[in-house]
Amino acid sequence: MTTAISFPPALDETTLQELDDLLAALRETHEEVPQWEFCDGFLTAVACTRRPIGVHEWLPMLLGDGEPLPAHAPLPQLPVFGTEAQQTRFLELAQARLAEILRQLDRPTHSLEEDDAFSPEVLDTRGAVLMMSAEEQAEIGDEPIPSLAQVWALGFMFAVENWPEDWELPRDKEVAGWLDDALDCIVALTEDDTGKPEVSMYSEDGEPSTSNARVEAFGAAIWAVYDLRQLWKSLGPRIESLRKAPEPGRN
């Protein structure tokens, strides 16, 4: 009999709040800094990408100008961070989460209810708004409220779109079809949930904020992440075509 190993979450409520506070502080001077949910989607895509992507590549892509940093040297401080300590702490927490994602995706999983199954760091923002007072809701006004997992999916696709060569579909039509179907599941979450609210993600008797179709699409996207990780691992990194230099002519 095999005993399942239960791992504590890489980020608990305290560290998640710390990340939210850190990113909010960065947004005071750099308004383009994303929410942690976006970062989590981005890191999930990094875990699924066909080749290993080091921190010297993904950090500047997520929070910098996109230009890779030197791979074999101490990372310089990105301009977005006010202090070296901020960058160090963000990397500690983000890399812990990335390691957790990789571990979860690489273990055999039969149900998303398992203790160590992959679970995206997402918020039901619409549900949270419904729990606010009328005065707090009035402050939001007509500002669009993202659907369940929408920001996470946008973060995932941000990575895909910025490393297009690493996400280029293979020539094998069957495998390409599987990969395309899996990506479609992620893309579906980037769209608004326009269905009838039927589910509360906070409590069974809470005011509904999410459609049943959205909940099902979210589950399908999680399984799609497993598929993407395993498919790209089985294919391995792309092999660059060798270009033979022109040989000198007879004369």
HELIX and SHEET records of a PDB file:
HELIX    1   1 GLU A   13  ARG A   27  1                                  15    
HELIX    2   2 TRP A   36  CYS A   48  1                                  13    
HELIX    3   3 VAL A   55  LEU A   63  1                                   9    
HELIX    4   4 GLU A   84  ASP A  106  1                                  23    
HELIX    5   5 THR A  125  LEU A  130  1                                   6    
HELIX    6   6 ALA A  134  ILE A  140  1                                   7    
HELIX    7   7 GLN A  150  ASN A  162  1                                  13    
HELIX    8   8 PRO A  164  TRP A  167  5                                   4    
HELIX    9   9 LYS A  173  LEU A  189  1                                  17    
HELIX   10  10 ASN A  212  LEU A  235  1                                  24    
END                                                                             
